[in-house]
Amino acid sequence: MADQRSARAERSSPGTRKKPSARKGPEHAARAACQSLEALISHPAEGVSAIRRSDDDGWCVVVDVLEVPRIPDTTSLLASYEVRLDGACELVEYTRVRRYRRGAADE
């Protein structure tokens, strides 16, 4: 009887429960991708146009960056970078996937 009570107490005590893993959400991943990319390429991020979970439990974020500011602003050159982050939202790699004029319509 005493063994059953101690087994129940062990199962219900807070110290023995497994805590859910502290996974970073998409908002955190987007901020981390923008900050890491800005630090590496020295161009300001304009925003995030896509984000998805990668196969390795990390994130793949597409960050739009202002590369060449011009006047008028509609002629400025922007670029989209694909930024891969690991599960801890640390930068793994980045690649420029597209360069375009701000005023240009999508294809």
Phi, psi and omega in degrees: 000316180295325179296321179295319180295318180291326177294319177295320181295322178295319181293326185264353181286141185297333182289337183263349179287143176279133178273145176295147181296144181275079180279141178278139181274177182295328179295316179295318180297319179297314178297316181297319180296315180298313182296316181295316182293316179302319181294326183278319187255355177059035173234142182285139176284137177267332181165182180246126181256349177198150175208139178207157175288139176265170184295334183265026179068017175257208182225150172239117186238133175259115183251130177266131189233140174276110183266318181227101177286137180222164174243125000288160185301332181292348178261001178297150178262128177244164177218150175253127179246135173267119184246124177259130178242149176277186182298336178267010181064033173264141182295131177256313178197162173216153180215135173281124184252344183198145174229135187205161175278141182304319183280355182283138176282152176296150181284000000 
